[in-house]
Amino acid sequence: ASLDYDASRIANFAFQPGLNMKMMAPSPPRTVDLLSTQGALQKLKETLSHLDWLCTAVPNIACISSLEQLISSFTLMHPNPAIVPRSCLRLLVYGDLKILGQHDINDWVRDSMVAYKLPAEALGTPQVEAFIKSVGKLTWRHCHTLCHNIGRQRRRVIKGVDDWCDLQATADTL
């Protein structure tokens, strides 16, 4: 059911005439606490502290395990990082469709497979190359998901579980 209204009357005082129609999300308005100057400065200090930690930790990433360790350490920080540090993490780590703007995720997946003592002759087959690309894509998505807040992570992880199950079945056949 939509709200009937006279657009000519509403257009004179409303920002958007269709604002109250069913096009909007089904969430109620949220109350927002206004911070005091001291509270706002504390939030700014926390944000700058998270950004400083990122600038110190990101250059030390050398492989997939160190990338995942960095992201999990970052998301477990207390207080939880706000949207600005999380966005900076995504931009720093995933620039130009490469890790840190220079490393291809597929190369890191291949290196991880070699580190787990997978035979070198098995890595050269076309099936394994396709598998590495699939794993790289899902690893990219997984790490990117971990950079989001908890509310968004759950929905994205659930979407990826089926893909990981399919890859596990593929890995068993290789």
C-alpha positions in Angstrom: 0.0 0.0 0.0 1.4 3.4 -0.9 0.6 6.8 0.4 -1.7 8.9 -1.7 -0.7 12.5 -1.9 -1.1 15.6 -3.9 2.3 16.1 -5.5 1.6 19.8 -6.3 1.2 20.6 -2.5 4.1 18.5 -1.4 6.5 19.8 -3.9 6.4 23.2 -2.2 7.8 22.1 1.1 9.3 18.6 0.7 12.8 17.7 -0.4 11.6 14.6 -2.2 7.9 14.1 -2.9 8.2 10.3 -3.0 10.1 10.1 0.3 7.3 8.3 2.3 6.4 5.8 -0.4 7.4 2.1 -0.2 10.6 2.7 -2.2 12.5 3.3 1.1 14.2 0.6 3.1 12.1 -1.1 5.7 14.3 0.1 8.6 13.0 2.7 11.1 14.8 5.9 11.6 17.7 5.6 14.1 18.4 7.9 16.9 21.8 9.5 16.8 23.7 10.6 19.9 25.3 14.0 19.5 28.8 13.9 20.9 30.3 16.6 23.1 33.5 18.2 21.9 35.5 16.0 24.2 33.7 12.9 22.8 34.2 14.0 19.2 37.9 14.5 19.9 38.1 11.1 21.5 36.5 9.5 18.4 38.9 11.4 16.2 41.8 10.2 18.3 40.6 6.5 17.9 40.3 6.9 14.2 43.8 8.4 13.8 45.1 5.6 16.0 43.6 3.0 13.7 44.9 4.8 10.6 48.4 4.9 12.2 48.3 1.2 13.0 47.3 0.5 9.4 50.1 2.6 7.9 52.6 0.7 10.1 51.2 -2.8 9.5 50.3 -2.8 5.8 53.9 -2.7 4.5 54.7 -5.9 6.3 52.2 -8.0 4.3 54.2 -10.6 2.3 51.7 -13.5 1.7 48.1 -14.6 2.1 48.5 -15.7 5.7 50.0 -12.3 6.7 47.2 -10.5 4.9 44.6 -12.5 6.7 46.4 -12.0 10.0 46.5 -8.3 9.5 42.8 -8.1 8.6 41.7 -10.2 11.5 43.9 -8.2 13.9 42.4 -5.0 12.6 38.8 -6.1 12.9 39.4 -7.4 16.5 40.8 -4.1 17.7 39.0 -2.4 20.6 37.2 -0.1 20.0 36.1 -1.4 16.7 37.5 0.6 13.8 35.0 3.0 12.2 34.1 3.2 8.5 37.0 5.6 7.6 39.8 3.2 8.8 38.0 0.2 7.3 37.7 2.0 4.0 41.3 2.9 4.1 42.2 -0.7 4.7 40.3 -1.8 1.6 41.9 1.0 -0.5 45.4 0.2 0.8 45.2 -3.5 0.5 43.1 -3.9 -2.7 44.3 -1.1 -5.0 44.2 -1.6 -8.7 42.8 -5.2 -8.4 46.1 -6.3 -6.8 47.2 -6.8 -3.2 49.0 -3.6 -2.1 48.7 -2.5 -5.7 51.5 -4.8 -6.9 50.9 -8.4 -6.0 48.6 -10.7 -7.9 46.5 -12.8 -5.6 46.8 -15.8 -7.9 50.6 -15.8 -7.5 50.1 -15.8 -3.7 47.7 -18.7 -3.9 50.2 -20.6 -6.1 53.0 -19.8 -3.6 50.8 -21.1 -0.8 50.2 -24.3 -2.7 53.9 -24.8 -3.2 54.5 -24.1 0.5 52.1 -26.9 1.4 54.3 -29.3 -0.7 52.0 -29.7 -3.6 54.0 -31.5 -6.4 55.3 -29.1 -9.0 54.1 -31.2 -11.9 50.5 -30.9 -10.6 50.7 -27.1 -10.6 51.3 -26.9 -14.4 48.0 -28.5 -15.5 45.2 -26.3 -17.0 42.8 -27.7 -14.4 45.0 -26.5 -11.5 45.4 -23.1 -13.2 41.6 -22.7 -13.4 41.4 -23.9 -9.8 44.0 -21.3 -8.7 42.1 -18.5 -10.3 38.9 -19.6 -8.6 40.6 -19.8 -5.2 42.2 -16.4 -5.8 38.9 -14.9 -6.6 37.2 -16.3 -3.5 40.2 -15.4 -1.3 40.0 -11.9 -2.6 36.3 -11.7 -1.8 36.8 -13.3 1.6 39.5 -10.8 2.7 37.4 -8.0 1.2 34.4 -9.2 3.3 36.5 -9.1 6.4 37.1 -5.4 5.9 33.4 -4.7 6.3 31.6 -4.2 9.6 30.1 -7.2 11.4 26.6 -6.6 10.0 27.7 -6.8 6.4 30.2 -9.6 7.0 27.6 -12.2 7.9 25.5 -11.8 4.8 28.6 -11.9 2.5 30.2 -14.9 4.2 27.0 -16.9 3.9 27.0 -16.1 0.1 30.6 -17.4 -0.1 30.2 -20.6 1.8 28.6 -22.5 -1.1 31.4 -21.3 -3.4 34.0 -22.7 -1.0 32.2 -26.0 -0.8 32.3 -26.3 -4.6 36.0 -25.5 -4.6 36.6 -28.1 -2.0 34.9 -30.7 -4.1 37.0 -29.6 -7.1 40.2 -29.8 -5.0 39.3 -33.4 -4.0 39.2 -34.4 -7.7 42.5 -32.8 -8.6 
